[in-house]
Amino acid sequence: MNNNLISNIKNSFHKFSKSQKLIAQYIIDHYDKAAFMTAAKIAERVDVSESTVVRFATALGYSGYPEMQKALQVLIKNKLTAVQRIGLQDDVVNDNLKLHKKILKSEMNNLRYLFEHFDMEALDKATELILNANRVYVLGLRTSSTLSNYLGFYLDVILNNVKVLNNSGVNSLYEEIIRIKDNDLLIVISYPRYSKTTIDAAKFVKDRNTKIVAITDTEESPVYKLADVSLLAISNIVSFVDSLVVPMTVINNLIINISLREKEEIVEYYNILEKLWDNNSIYQNF
């Protein structure tokens, strides 16, 4: 239903009551802002009751307003330009709620959702695929490059077969993944606005029968259907800045899950590193 939400609203427009038509028209005209407004705020904007907004959502086949709101967010997340994202901040301020509090509340809600819905089976499957791979490639471009560098750094501590790809240009990227084999593994990290280069690279790897672990936001993500296993970590939009809190939490869980399987090797590795760090005064001693 997510991909056709606006179409569903338009097609059902003639069936709505007068009040519901006001809501429908507001969502059609201001979908980028409506997706991040509460039912009460939409009700206020179009001068109807909050319960009318809730009934509007159920009339479209959703269990309630939160489900419809989530569907609308999924639909538009990859379509919002940076300018539209900046515009979201105006509504936050006009709601008489400080932007930083809105952001913190959003992050806490996302972490709570992760806590309640985290897929341990997918985490264990991803761990097994990584440990059994001949070589592990990590790909994340643009904002996701921060996540892939972080994951790649710690995987390189635990394993000795890790290659981070995101520091390459497009041409260099294909020169590196053209050597990928069916006993290797690609970890692909992709968040809205989804990088076309990332998606194309994942498709190329899939065609070579290589296993893929995806870290992404929803089942509607382009890389979800390409992956053998996906670790989902939602990342709602509050402003033009992409939130990495929940994805980073999932990545930390993945790193820890892998490290528990390789504990002895990690301890030995860090014992050697500590001596090297001391000998070369890498860290400040107090």
Order of alpha helices (4+ residues) and beta strands (2+ residues): alpha-alpha-alpha-alpha-alpha-alpha-alpha-alpha-alpha-beta-alpha-beta-alpha-beta-alpha-beta-beta-alpha-alpha
